[in-house]
Amino acid sequence: MTPDLNIYTSNRLEILARELARIVLQPLPSPIAPEIIVVQSRGMQRWISMELARHNGICANCLFLFPNALLQLLFKRLLPDLPDQSLFDPDALTFRIMKILPGCLHRPGFESLQHYLDDDADNLKLFQISEKIAYLFDQYLIFRPEMIFGWEKGRKSHWQAQLWRLLVNATEPAHRARLRQDLFDKIKNKTQSMENFPPRVSIFGISYLPWFHLEVFVAISRLTQANLFMMNPCKEHWADIVSNTQIKKIHQKYQDISNRDAELHLDKGNTLLASMGALGRDFFEMISGLDGRIYEKYEDPGGRDVLAGIQSDILYLRDRGIPDDGDILNSSELENSARTRLNHRQLPPDTDSSIQVHSCHSPMREIEVLHDNLLAMFEQDPQLKPQDIIVMTPDIESYGPYIQAVFDAQIDAALRIPFSIADMGVRKASHGIDGFFSILDLANSRFSVPGILALLEVPGIKEKYNLSATDIEIAERWIQATNIRWGIDAQHRSKLGLPPFAENTWRAGIERLLLGYALPGSNQRMFSGILPYDHIEGSEAKSIGKFLEFIDRLFNVVNALQQKSTLKDWHTMLVDILEQFFASNEELVREMEVLRRRLDDLSKIQDVSGFNTAIEIEVVRSYLDNLLKQEDFGTGFITTGVTFCAMLPMRSIPFKVICLVGMNSDAFPRESKTLGFDLMAQKPKIGDRSRRYDDKYLFLEALISARDKLYLSYVGQSIQDNSPAPPSVLVSELLDYISAAFGFSSEQLITRHRLQAFSPAYFSKESDLFSYSAENFAAVQSRHDLQDSKPLISAALPEPSLEWKHLDIDTLCTFISNPTKFFLEKRLGIYLTKTDAVSEEKENFSLSGLDKYILGQDLVNSRVSGTTLEDCLAVQRAGGRLPHGNVGELVYNEMSVDAEIFVRKIKDHTKSEPLEALKVDLEIAEFHLTGRISGIHADALIRVSYTSEKPKYLLNTWIYHLVLCALDEDKYPGSSLLLCKDSVNEFERVSNSTDIIEYLLSLYWQGMSAPLPFFPESSFEYAKRVLIKKQAESVALRAAQQKWLGNDFARGESEDPYYNLCFRGVDPLNEAFQNIAVSIAAPLLNHCTL
């Protein structure tokens, strides 16, 4: 095979792929030699593999390499004994610098580094600065090799040169720049060791190569066939064109020249190409000086729409917005010029959808709008398939959750669009690896309840400890009950620099739990400073045991992670963590293999770098995180669905539809961030990389790679006040070009969307907006149907099973307190109220109204039983209910004063000791009522509510009083007392108590089939007005309505979500309401002294 350099250029990647397929068909000298193809991304590798298979019927024995991997392969052919990992690889270099740098800080020139590292307690800063220096040195080797060689010869004395000499003096300087020079020498001399070079190497689809790599590629063309396939957006010579920005700068510099553009030979060629093509322009200028065969394979886009027109303009280096005399026009002149200079028929803007721009209020809305527009494209073009579409965004990790939320949420199969997401960070893509890092994060975490429970959602962890969903629910319940919030124990909190309070820690909660299990029935009694929690059922002990094993392992891991270790010791320890916390799981196999491989690198890097210093977990964690960011899972790109991916360089793969979302002014193009001590940034050269130039060229490649449509979207309206925000400057330039060249205004091209997806505008014939969402259409319709809304239950349900006729007293009390809620929860399983969040991680700094009520009730009960205030304080502290420190004591003291007043009221009515609790077992009608009545004294049943009087407390006491009367035990009294903070209510003996209980049970049974129109506050207001105040029914009803609706100072019962759901659209204060209110309240009011 003849050594040669062949350069293929085209504006279409498909044409280049066809040429590569033709070349690959030519056999290599050895049948086992692989076809070496150099690409810049896995996405390009996958696409070219599919293209080769499409053209040649098969793609086999192809070795795809990245540019650096090609160099490594060539260097290995030069030096077979060259190790796989060099001392000058960035990772090894990082730890070598960490080893050397601390000893250099006293030297002249290192003062800035010494100042930076002054407060580096955990060596993390040392690692981070070493990593940045290693990265810079690696870039110097590629972009400034002559500077590196000068340093090695003793030139320059600044700190970077000194540090580099220390690195190379410690070993043979076999770095890339040196190896490249050796390679050139051997190629020039054609030594025998060069005979085993690969016979053919092809570089495909790379938009830019540093001269470092390009020179190697040119050099090996003396020994092998070297093929370079480049996509060139323009077939004309465009190395000398300049952008508007460059022209302005030149004009300012040469203001004394009258006809500056003519005399300075300033030519824009094509505005978009000049502005966005700087990266390609510099690269093609380097290519133009190479001695090789050039094959030009250009093709006119051929379409008649705006997209094809722009691609054609770029291809032929023309600009429709610039008149023949070359003068730059203002915007109005550009539009007029464009209308007169169009040389082919142009579709009107409302039918030309080849380029679309959508302005939305948020990333979520961008994805919702995208989904609808993709559905429209499929409807308009039956030949379009999901795999013909790519969606790119500058920040795929931020947009990933929105993509999944929208595209996975489609219930209707006709609206489902298959998709895949590529380029997600490893912690986003792998729940297992993310869970592993979450365990490492515990070393310096607060050990909060949400963080620990979140670990059990990681695949493999709960399986390792055989924890079921029920086990976790039980654990969550006791965590909440024992008031665990954060911190392992007081010592752990102290290590975090916080007050060493033991309350609300894991150890405190676990000690309460274990003591309560060992000493059941001891709740509210302290043992050795611990308050037992004895509400553990025997069946729950096994669940608690498994969870405590998991927690104990975490405690041990945190202790180990807080120690310093060498890289090899960390390797052993972290592998052990994998074994301890992750079960063998098919879902995790691949992820764990990747993680184990990266953990193995810890030992390898210690051997290579010689870094044997013990370091903190923060350094190891940061290093592992960086390693895994380089890991390519190779999933999600070019599948059978729409591909979502990041906007990365070299993504010039052609698709029928290319969508760019997140094109915000502050997001794209991304700014180039350089270090203050970056010597390349201080003296830039042509060919240096620039993130901003990369992004501009990426946008240009997307523009010329879209075959049918280019879809752009950005957050262009504020979600707070709808104020406009500009798109990316690149989008603005494209809009300006279209306006100048084709006469379309920006407003014609930009579709501005509504804040909500359920806006009526999307379903109106008068609007250009549209949506395929049936749910949103239903939401719009529901707005018009609000006045006609009907209650949830329009007809009674069948009677429940007979087992519901077996109930205890508390169940009946719960029902009568809110019959509608009872019906929805118990019969239909509908729960509308929020339950207490288990995920609370902050201790109490103050007490809420509910907390104060619970604490006050406990205080009252404890004081009534004879517990001293000091012992009560200890109990409340041990229970984790009070704020920590003096604040908690102040809160307690304030509440204890109020509680003592209430306790005296109780003692005034409870002169005797309480009698033995009364067991309830009654058969009434067809119901079986059971329970237990405690708090009975010689004179009366005493019920206490440490709050203001409310109807539901009266009703609950009334039910217990009726049951007490129905039992008619000789030694038990026939009266009851309800003691509230603001009242004392006495209930007299009821002779027909069984009949009243039977009536209440009949209401209970009725309320199990349909919502019962009984609302304690409103119903009692009506009943008292009618029965006590003897007011007219109409007056009483108005008073009840005020209770129902509420006012500016008090919420009405109608705001209860259960009532609202069942009685919406109707007036619940009807005749049935009135009858039930009177029937329930009449006997109560007749036997109660209010």
N, C-alpha and C positions, 0 to 999 in steps of 0.2 A: 504494500500500500504506500503510495507516494506521499512523503511529508509535504504538507502545504498548509497555508492559512486561507480559509474560505470565509467570506463575510456575506451573509444573506440578510437583506433588509426588506421590510414590507410594512405597510400600515395595517396589515391584518395578520393576527397570530395564526389563524387557520391555514393561511398560505405557507407560513414558516413551518408549521407542523407537517404539512404535506411534503415540503422539501426534506425535512428531517426523516420522515417515513421512507422517502425514496432512498436516502443515503443509508439508512439502517438496513435496507434490503440488500445492500452490497456486503457480501460476507467478509468477516475479519480473517486474518491469516490463521488464527487458531479457533477451532469451533467452540472451545470452552472459554475463550476470552470474553469478558462482559463488554457490552456496549456502554461506555461511560457518558452519561448525560449530566451536565451541571445545571442545576436550577437554584432558585433563591427561596423557594417555599414548598411545603408539602402539598399545598393546593395546586401549584403549577405541576408538580410531579404527578399528581393524580390525573390532572387534565391531559397532560401529554401522553400518559400511559393509555388513556382511553382513546386518544386520537391515533396513536400508533396502532392500537388494536383495531380501530375502525378502518384504517387505510390498509394495513398489512394482514389483517385477520388475527393477529396475535401480537402480544407484547411480552417478550420473555428475555431473560438473561440481560436485563438492563440494570446497570448500577447507577442509581441517582445519587449525586453528591452535591453538597453545598460548596461554594468556592473555597472556604477554608479547609474543608475535608479533602478537596482535590489537591491543595498544596501539601497537606499531610501525607497523602498517598504518594505524591511525587518525591517528597523528602525521604519517605521510607524506601522508595526504590533507590534513592541515592545512598542512604545509610540504613541498611537493613537492621542494624542493631539499635536504631533510634527508638527510645522508649515511647509507649503510647501516650504518656502524659509528660510534657516537657516541664522543666523547672520554670519556664517563662510563660506557661499557660496562665491566664488571668487568675484562676483559682489558686494554683500553687504560688504564684507571685504574691497574691494577697497575704498568705500566711508567712511567706518569707519576709515580706515587708513588716508584718506584725512582729516578727522575731527581731528584726534589725532596728526598726525605727525608734523604740524607746531608748536605745543606747546612743542615738544620734541627736536627741533633743537638746543636749548641752552645747552642740556645735554652732558656730556662727551661721546664720541663714535659716536656722530651724525655729526661730523665735515664734513665728505665727503658729506653727504646729504645736509647739510646747504650750502656748496659751490656750489653744483649742482643746488640748488633752488634759488640762489642769484638773478638771472636775470629772474625770472619766473613772467612776467608781467600779463599773462592771466590765470595762474593756470594750464596750460596744462602740464607743466613739473611735477607739483605736482600730477596731475591725472595719468600721465604715470608711474611715479616711484611708486605710490601707487598701481597701477594695477600690476606692476611687482612684488612688494613685496607680494601682495595678492596671485598671482599665485605661488610664491615660497612657501608661507606658506601652500597653498593647497597641493603642492607636498610633503612638509615635512610631512603633516598629513598622506599621503599614503605611502611614502618610508622611513620616519624617525619618526614614531609615538613615539618611545621611547625617541627621542631627545625632542619632544614637551612636553611629560610628565615631562621630566627633567627640562625644562624651567619653567613649571608651579609650580614645587617644589622649584624654586629659584636658580637652577643651572645656571651657566654662567651669565655674566654681559654685554656681547656685546650688540650692539644696537638692533639686531633682537630679542634677548631674552627679553630685556626691553620692546620693542614694543609689543611683543606677550603677556607679562604679563598684560600690560595695556588693551589689547583687551579682555582678558579672565576675568580680574578682574571687568570689567564693566558689566558683564552678566554671566549667568550660562554657563559654557563651554561645550555646547552640540554640539561639533564638531564631525566629522566622526570618528576620532580615539577614542574619549570617547564613542560614541554610539556603536562602534564596540566592545569595551571592555565590555560594559553593555550587549550587545547581547551575547557574549561568556559566561558571568556569568549566564545569564538566561537559556541559552541552557544547561549549565553544571548542573544547579539546576533543569532543566525541570519544570519551573514555569508554572502556568496555562495559563498565557498570551501567551504561545507559541503554544497553540492548534490550533490557526487559521492560522498557517503557510501554505503556498502553498504545496500541496501534492507532486508535481513533478516540478523540475527545471532542464532544460537542457541548457548547454553552448555549442554553436555550432560554429565551424570554427574560433575560436579565437587562433591566433598563440602565443599570449603572454598575461599573466595576472600578475599584480604585486602580490607579496606575500600577500599584504593587502587584496585583493579581493579573492585570492585563499584560504586563511585561513578561510575566512567567508564561502566560498562555501563548504569547507571540514567540517566546524562546523555544518552547517545546514543539512549535510547528516545524522546526528544523528536523525533528526526529519522528514526528507523528502527524497524522492528518488532524488538523485543528479546525473545527467549524464553529463559527460564531453566528447565532441567529438572533437578530435584534429587530424589535418593533420600532419603526421610525414613523412618527405621525405625519411627516412631510417629505415628499419626494424631491423637493427643491433644496438648494443650498440655503440653510437657515442659520448658519453659525454666527452671522453678523447682525441679526435682527436684535432690536432693543425694545424694551417695554416703555410704556408711558412714564412710569416712575423714573426709569433710567434717563429718559429724554429730558425730563424736568431737571434732574440733577446736572446733566450736561449743559443745559441751557443756562443754569445759574452759574456754572463754572466759566462758560465762554460767552458772557453777556456782551462783549465788545464786537462779536461777529454778527453781522446783520442777517445774513441768510444761513443760520446755523445748521439747519437740517441738510441743506445741499452741500455746504462746504465741509461739514463733518461727516457726511455720508451716513446720516441717521435714517435707518429704515426699520419700520415696525413689522413689515411683512403682514403677519396676521396678529391682531391684538391679543387674542387668547394664547396663541403659541408663544408670543414674545413674553407675556406675563407669567405663564405657568410652566414654560418649557426650559427654564434655565438649567436644570439638572441634566436633561437630555442633550441640550445644546452643548454643554461642556464635554459630555461623554462622546458625542459624535465628532466633536472637534478633535478629541484624542484619537478616535478611530480613523479619522480621515488621514492621519499621518502614518498609518500602518501600511506595510508592504504586503498586500494580500489581494486575492481575487475577490471582486465585489459583484454580487448578484442581486440586482434590484427587481423586486416582485411586487409592484404596487397595483392596487385595484381601486377604481372609483366606487364610492359607496352606492351610487346609482339611484338613490331614492329621491323623492320630490318633497319630503317634509323638512321641517326645520332642523332636526337632528342630522339628517343626511346632508343638508346644505352646509351646516357648520363643519362636519367632518370633511366635506369636499373642499371648503375654504381652507382648512388647515392643510389638507393634502397638497393643494396647489399654491399655498402661500399667498392667499389673497384675502382681502378684507373688504366686505361690501360696504362697510360704514365709512371708508376713506375714499374721497373723490380722486379723480385721476391726477389732480395737481398736487396731491399729497398733503394738503393742509388739514390740520385737525379741526373738526367742527364741534360746535356745542351740541347739546342733546337734541334741541328742536331741529337744528340743521341736519343732524344725523338721521332723524326720523324721515324728514322730507327727502333727503338724499336716498335713503333706503327704498322708499316707495318708487322712486323714479329709476333706480338702478337694478332692480330685480331682473335677472335675465331668464327666469323660468317661472312658471305658474306656481303661486304659493297658496296653500290652503288657509282659510280663515282661522283665527286662533281658537274658536270654539269647536272646530273639528280636528285641528292638528294637535294631537296629544302626545307627540313624540318626545317632547320635553315638558314635564310637569313639575311645578313648584307648589308645595303645600305648607302653609303657615299654621301652626297649632299652638295650644296653650301649655302643653307639657309633653314629656317623653311618652307617657301612657297614651295620650291622645294621638301622638304621631303614629304609634303602632296600631291603634284602632283604625285610624284613617287609612293607613297602609293596607290593612287587612281588607277593608271595603274596596279599595282601589285595585288590589290584586284580583278580587272576585270579579270586578268589572272587566278587567283585562282578559280573564279566562272566558267570560261571557262574550266579549267582542271578538276574541280570536280562539276558536275551538282547537286550533293546532298548538296553541301555547300550553306547555306543560310546566308543572312546578319546578322541575330541574332546570328549566330554561331561565330561571330568575335567581339573581343574587342580590342580597341586601347587605350593605356595608355601613358601618358606623364607627366614628372615632373612639367610642367607649363601649365596647361590646359587653363588658361586665356590668355597667350601669343599665344598659338596655335589655340585658338577658332576662331578668325577671319580668319585665313588661311584655317581652315577646312571648314567654311561656304563658303568662297570665291571659293574653289575648288569644293566641293561636291554640292553646290547649282547652280553652273554655267553651269552644263551640259545641253545642249539643246537637244541632242539626247536621247530619252527615254531609249534606249538600254544601254547607258552609265551611267544612273542615279543609284546611290546606296543610298537606304534609310539609314538615320543615325540619331542619336540623340547625344547631348552633355550633359553630367552630370558634377556636381561639379563646375560649373561656379560660381564665386563670385556673390553675390546678385546684385551688381551694374551692372555686365555684363549680368546677366540673366534677370533682371527686368529694363526695360526702365523707368517705372514709379517711382520706388524707386531711381534710379540714377538721375532722374529729380528732385526729392525732395531734394536730397543731393546737387544738383547743385544750388538750390535756397538757401540752407543754406550756401553754399560756397560764395555766393555774399557778405556776411558780411565783408569779408576781401579781396574782389576781386577788380579789376580795373573797373568792370562793363563795360566790353568791348562789342563792337557790336557783334562779333561772339558768345560770351558767351550768350548774351541775345537772339539772334535769334535762337541759338541752343535749347533754352528752348521751343520754339514753335514747335520743332520737337518731343517733348516728348508727348506720347499719353495722352490725357485728358486735356492738358493745352490749346491748341488753341481751342478745343471744348468748354471749359469753357467760353471763351470770344467770342465764335461764330466767330472766325477768319477763313476765307476761304483762300485757296492758293492765290487767287487774292488779298485779303486784305494784305497778308504778302508781296506779290510782290510790292504792292504800298508803303507799309511802308519801304521796303528795298530801294526803289527808292528815297524816300525823306530823308532817313538816309544818303544815299550817296550824295545827292544833298546839304544837309545842313552840310556835312563834320563832322558828329558825329563820334568819334573814341572810346573814353573811358572816364570814370569818370561821376558821376552824376552831379556834379557842382564843382566850385572852392573849396568849403569847404570840399567836399568829397576827392578831391585830396590832400588837406592839411592834412587830417586825415591819409592818406597813407604815409605821410612824403615827399610829392612831392610838387613842386612849385604850388601855387594856381591860375593857369591860368584857365579862364573860357572857352577859345576857345576850340572847338572840344568836348565839354561835351554834355551830353544828355539835360540838362536844356537849354543850349545855342541853341541847334538845335530846341527844342520844342518851345521856345520863338519865334524864327524866323518863325516857321511854323504857330503858332497861330496868330502872328501879320500879317503875309502875308495873312492869310485867312480873317482877320478882315479888312485889308487895301489893297485890291487887286490893282495892278498896281503901287505899291510903291517900287518895287525892285530897289536896289542900292541907296535907300534913307534911312538914319538912323533915327530911332525914339527912343529917350531915350536910346541911345547906342545899340539898337537892329537893325539888318539888316533884314527886312522882306523877307520871301521866298514866293513869290506870284504865284508860278506855280502849284497851286492846283486847279484841276477841281472840279466843284460842285459835280459830282458823286463820287468823292474820299473822300469827307468830312466824310461820315459815316465810311468808312474803317479806316481813320486816328483816328476817335473818339474811335473806339473799341481798336485800338492798344495803344492809349494813356492811356486808362483805365488800360490796362495790365501793362504798364510801371509805372504808378502812384502807382499801388498796389505794384510793386517791390520796388519802392522808400520807401514806408512805411514799407515794410518788412525789408529792409536793416537797416533802422533806429531802428526798434524794436530789430533786431538781435544783434545790437551793444551795447545793454544794458545788465546788469547783472540781473539774475533771479534765483530763487530756482528751483529745479528739478520739483516740481509740477507746478510752473508757466510756466516753459518751456514746460511742457506737454500740458498745455492749449493752449499756443501760437502755438506750432507746429501742433497740431490738427487743429487749426484755419487756418494755412497755407494750410493744406490739403484741407480744405473746400473752401478756396479762389481760389486755383489754379488748382484743379483737378476735372473734370466733372465725373459724374457717367458713367462709361464705362465698358462694359462686359469684355473687355480685361484686365482691371485694378482691377477687383473685388478682385481676390485672392491676388494680390500684395498689395493692400491697406489694406486688412485684416491683412496681416503679419505686415505691417508697423504700423498700429494702435495698434496691440497687443504689439509691441516693444515700442511704445510711451507710452502705459499704464504702462510699466515697470518703467518709470521715476518716476511716483507717488509712485508706490509700493516700489521702492528701497529707496525713501526718508523715507517712513514709517518704513521700516525694519532697515535701517542703522542709522536713526536719523540725517542724514546730512541735515541741514536746511540752509546752507550758500548759498548766492547768487553767482553764477558762470557764466563764459562767455560761449558763444555758442560753442567755440572751444572744451571745455571739453565735453559738451553734444553731440556734433557731433561725437567726437572720441568714446564716450561710445556707441552711437547708432550704429556706424559703426562696432564696435566689437561685439555687440549683433547680428547684421544681418549677420555677418560672420558665426555665429553659426547656422543660420537658414538653414534648409535643405528643399528645395523645393520638393525634392523627385521625380524629373523628369529626364528623359533622360537615366536611367540605365536599361539595359536589356529590350529593346523594340523590335519592329519588324524589326529594322534596325541595322546597325553597331553601337555599343556603343563606344563613345569617352568619356574618363574620366581621372581624375587625378590619379597619382600613390600614392595611400594611403595604409597604413598598413591594413592587413586583407582583401586584395582583391584577395584571392587565389581561386577565382571561376573558375572552368574549362570551357574552350572554345576550340572549334576545332582549331581556329587560334587566337593567342595572338600577338599583335603588340605593340612594345615599340618604340615610336618616341621621338626625343629630347635627345638621349643618349649621350650627350656631356660630355667631360671630366670635365668641370667646373659646370655641371648641376646635375650630378648624379654619385655616391650617394651624397646627400646633407650633408653639414657639420653641426655638432651639435653646436649651438650657446648657450653659457651659460653666465649668468650674473657674473660679477666680484665678487659679494658677495653671490653667490650660494654655500652654505655650502656642498651640496651633491657633487658638481663638485670638491670641494677641497678634499673630502674624499669619492671617489666612492666605491660602493659595487656591488657585483653580483646581478643582477636583476634590476639595475637602467636603465632607458630608455636612448637610444642613437639614434639620428636621423640617423646617419650614419649606425648603425647596423640594424635599421628598414628598411632602403632602401636596404641594402645588402640582407636581408631576403626576402624582397618583390620581388627582382629580382630572387632569388632562387625559390620562390613560383610560379612566372610566368613561369619559366623554367620547373617546374614539373607539372604545370597545363595546359600547351599547349598540346592538344591531337594530332594535325596533324602538325601544323607549328608554329614556333616562328620567328617572323619578327622583326628585329632591324634596326633602322636608326638613323643617327646622322649628324651634320654639320661637315664634315670632310675635306672640301676644302674651302679656303678663297674666298669670293666673290670678293675681290679686286685683288689678284694676284695668285689665285689657289694653294697657298701653303697648304700642308697637315696639318691637325689638328687631334690629337688622339681622339678616342672615350672614353667613360666612362671606368674607370679601370675595371669595372665588365665585360664590353663587351670584353675588351682585355684579361681578364682572361679566358673567355669562348672561345675566339679564340685560345688562347694558349693551352687550354685543347683539343679542337678539333684537332688542329695541332699535338699534342703529341699522342692523342689516336687513331686518324683515318688517320693521314698522309696527311691531307689537309693543304696547306699553307694559310696564311692570305689573300694573293692576290687572291687565288681561291675562298675564301669565301666572300670577300668584293666586292660588285658591286659599282664602282665609276661612278657617274652620271655627265652629262654635266651641264654647267651653265644654259642654257636655255632649256625649254621644247620643243622648236622647232628646236633643233639641228638635222641636217641630220642623225646623228648616230642612232637616234631612228627609222628611217625608211629605214635603209640600211640592205640588206641581209647579209653583211659581219659582222655586229655588233650583239652582244648579247643583246643590249639594245632594248627596244620596247616601243611603245606608242599606245594607242587606240584613241588618240585625232585627229579628222578629221580637226579641226581648225589648229592645229600645222602642220599637214601634208600639208594643203593648204598653210601655211606660208612657209614651205620648198619648195614647188613647185613654189611659187611666186618668190623665189630667182632666179630660173632658167628661169622664164618667164619675168623677168624685161625688157629684151631687146625687148620683144614682147608686152610690156604693151601698152594698147590702151587708148585713152582719155575716159573720163567719158561718154560723149554724142557722139554717133556715127551717130545719125540721129536727125533731128530737131523734137522738140515736136510739138504737135498741137498748133494752135494759142490760146492765153489765152482768157478769157471772155472779152466782149466789155467794161466792167467797167474799165479795165486797160487803156482804151483810155481817161479816165478822170484823169488828173494829174496836179500837180502844178509845178512851175518852179524849185523848189528845188529838186523834184523827178527826173526831167530831168537832173539836174546838178549831182545828186548822180549817176545816170546811166552812164553818159558820163565819170565820174571820174574813174569808174571801172566797165565796162559792165558785166564782168564775175562774179564778186562778186554779183552784182545786180541780175543777172539771178539765181545764186545758192540760194541766200537767199530768194528772193521774189517769185520765181517760184517753186523751189524745197524744200525750207525750210531748206537748208543746211548752217549752220553757223560754220565757221572754225576759225575765229579770237576770241581771248579771250576778254571777256567783262570785264570792270572794276570790281574788286572784291568788293562786299559789305562787306566782312568780314575783311576789313582792320581795324586794331585796334591800329596802331601806328600813332601818329601825325607826320606831316612833320618835319624832322630835316634838310632837304635840299630839293630843288626842282628838279624834273626830267625835261628833255627837254620839254615834253608835258606840265607839270605844268607851266614852264616858259613861254611857248607860250601862254597858256590860260591867265595867269596873265598879261603878256605884252599886249595882245589884250584888256583885260579889262581896263588896265591902259590907253592905247591909247584912247579907246572909252570914258572913264570918263573925261580925260583931254580935249578931243575935245569938249565935252558937257559943259565944263566950271568948272568942279569939281577941287578943289585944291588938291595938293599933300597930304596935311595933312588929308583931308577928304577921299581921296582915300585909304590912309593907314588904317584909321579907318574902312572903308568898308571891306578891305581885311582881317583885323584882325577879324572883326565880322563874316565874312564868313568862317573863319577857314582855310584859304588857306595858310597862312604864318607860318613858324616855330615860336615857342613861344619866347617871350622875345626879347633880344637884337639881337639875331641871325636873327629873322624875320625882324627886322628893317634894319639891314645891307643888307640883301638880297633885301628888297624893295628899299632901297636907290640906290643900284647898278643898279637895273632894271629901276628905275625911270629916271636915267640919260640917258640911252639908249632910253627909251620911249619918253623922252622930245625931243630928236633929231628927232625922227620919227614924233612926233606931229607937230613940226615946218614945216616938209616937207608937212604934210597934210594941215596945215593952209595956206601954200604958194599957194595951189591949191584950197582952199575953202574960197574965200574972202566973199562970200555971205552966208546968212542963208539957210539951206536946205528947199526945197519946200515940200509941202504936199505929203505923200506917194501915189504912183500911183497904183490903183487897176487894176489887170490884169484879163481879161475874154475874151479869144480869141477862135474862132472856126477856126481851120486850118485843111484842108482836113477833115478827120473823127475824129479828135482829139479835145478835149476840154481842153485848157490850162488855168490855173488860177494861182493866186498868188498876191504878193504885192511887189512893188519896192520902197524901201526907200533909203535915202542917195543921193537924186537928188538935185543938186544945179543949179543955173541959167546957168552955163556954161557947166556942165557935170554931169553925174552920177558918183559918187565917191565910189569906192570899195576899201577897205583897207585890207591888209593881213600882219600882223606883223611877217613876215618871208621872206625868200629868194624867189625869183620868181620860180614858178614851173608850168609845163603845166596845171595841174588840176585847178590852180587858174586862169590862162588865159582862160581856157575853161568855167569856171563858170561865169567869168565876160563877156565873149563873148556871152554866152546864155542870160544873163540879158540885155546886150546891144542890141542884136537882137530883143528881146521882146519890149524894149523901142522904137526902130526904127519902129517896126511893129505897135505900138499903134499910132505913129505919132501925138502926142498931140501938139498943137500949143505952149502952154506956157512952154513946157518941151524941154530940149536940145536934140540934136541928137548925141552927143558924150559921151564917157565914159572914165574914168581913173581907172587903177588898180595901186595902190600905194603899192609897196613892200619895204622891207628894203634896197634892193640893186638895185631897178629899178623903173621906172615910165613908164607905158604902156598906150598909148592913142589909143582909138578906134574911127574911123570916122563913120559918118552916112552911113548906108548900105541901098541902094535903094531896093534891092531884099531880104530884111530880112525875109519876110514870106516864100519865097521859101527855104531859108537855114534852117529855123525852121522846115519846112515840111520835109526836108531831114533828119534832126536830129531825128525827130519823127519817120520817117520810119526806121531808124537804131535802135531806141528804140524798135519798134514793132518787128523788126527782132531779136533783142537781147533778147526778151522775149521767144523765141522758141529755141534758140541755142546760145552758147557762141560766142560773137562777137570778132573777132581778132583785137581789138583796145586796145592798151596799151599806155597811155598818154606819158610816158617818151620815150619809144622806137619809138612810132609812130611819135612824134614830132621831134625826132632826124632825123628820115628818111626824113620827109617832109621838114624840114629846109635845109637839105643837098641838096635835089633835087630842091626845089623851090627857095631858097635864094642863096645858094652857087653854084647852077647849077652843082653839081657833078653828076657823072655817077651813075646809079641806083645800080650797084654792090658796089661802094664805100660807098654810103649812107646806103646800106643794112648792110655792115660790121660794120659801126658806130652804127646802130640800134642794131645789135647783141651784141655789147659791152655793150650797155645800158641794154639789155635784160639779159645777163649773169652776168654782174657785174665784179668786180675785187677784189684784196686784200684790197682795200681802200673803196669801195662802193658796197653795195648790188645791185644785179640786180633785175629787175622786175620778172624774172623767179622764184625767191624765194617766191613770193607771193603765199600762199597756194591755193588760188582760181584759179590762173593761172595754177599752177602746177597740180591741180586735173583735170582740163578740157583739158589741152594741153600736158599732159605727153605722151611721145612716138612719138610725131609729132613735126615738125618744124612749129611753129605758124607764123613765119615771112615769109609768103607765098605771093602769088599774091593778095589774098583778103586783107591781111594786108596792102600791099603797096597801093592798090586802096583806101581803107577806110582812111588810114592816109593822103593821098593827098587830098581826097575829103573833109575831115573835116578841115584840116589845111589851105588849099589854100585860102578860103575866109577870114579866120581869119587873116592870114599873110598879105593878100592884104589890109586889113582895119586897121591894127594895126601897130603903130610905136614902135618897140622894142628897 
